[in-house]
Amino acid sequence: GPTGPTGATPATELIMQLAMPDLLDTLVADETVLYRPAPRAFTLTAVKAFVLSYSVSGQIIINVKLNGVSILSTRITIEENEYSSLTAADQPVIGTSSIPADGVLTVDVDSAGYGARGLVVTLIGE
């Protein structure tokens, strides 16, 4: 394969972006909004979330599951009046990082806040 200037093969990064089927839909608590099989086996290294319209009242809390079991020991949060989880006080912590090929990944809205729309979750791995 291609090599970098040192001759080392660059790491193969995998980025999966999962978006709600309709980005105009308002988030609803206790709802599974996305399903996607893993395209290949990979090690999950980071997760983040973004909304197109933020919650005007209350935090958004998002869970990611593998075959129905949570893989996050600290869920993804988006603070009130914020678009991204990158600014959250509590950052997500990955509890299970080994994702098998065709493992079914789902995104659940545990808490929807109020008025938030258009959830996009990004999974980064290698």
PyMOL commands that set and color helices and strands:
alter all, ss='L'
color gray80, all
select helices_A, chain A and resi 85-87
alter helices_A, ss='H'
color red, helices_A
select strands_A, chain A and resi 14-19+31-37+42-53+60-66+69-70+72-74+76-78+93-94+98-99+104-112+117-125
alter strands_A, ss='S'
color yellow, strands_A
deselect
rebuild
show_as cartoon
